[in-house]
Amino acid sequence: MVLDVEFAVVEGFSAPVTNMWQHEPPMRWIMRHINNRYIERANRYVEPRLTDTLSGKSMVQKTFVYVDSVGKECRKALTVDFGQSHKGVRFDAVSQLLRQAVLDWFARRDRNLKLVHESTDDRRLGEVRIVFQGEAGKVHFRIRFDASFTLAGQLRDSQCFLKGVNVSVDSRDFSI
């Protein structure tokens, strides 16, 4: 019995491959022993892709992690910027200003994240809750902004000052 011995290069070391059924044969062996049609078919399946497409679940998970981190970044930026530039604004106008500030910040930060205003709740004095629908590629999501204000009076047209902004992103609100 005669064994056909080929040499395969693995990480810079040459090693004899004696059992062709257990080891993948080197490419020159394939080119020498197989016809061209099989080589074309083998190359089509062997070549690695440059970019792998993500499955739906992993795409949603990666988008959730990204939107969560960008939301935290937005919260920090809005707390500083909105608090300084809109001191003493009337409370009945603050929801529109906050909504526009969020939309402008996301437009500057990442153009691939598209936000659309869904609803605003400012019925309670000193609290504003804004919900946005967003889209990143094929993934749709919701992001909520809760802002609390200190009021100078007890009326809706009283001056207010920003106390804090909270951003919440829920993984159950993400879908394809």
Buried (B, 14 or more C-beta within 10 A) or exposed (E): EEEEEBEBEEEEEEEEBEEBEEEEBBEEBBEEEEEEEEBEEBEEEEEEEEEEEBEEEEBBBBBBEBBBEBBEEBBEBBBEBBBEEBEEBBBEEBBBBBBEBBBEBBEEEEEEBBBEBEEBEBEEBBBBBBBBBBBBEEBBBBBBBBBBBEBEEEEBEBBBBBEEBEBBBEEEBBEE
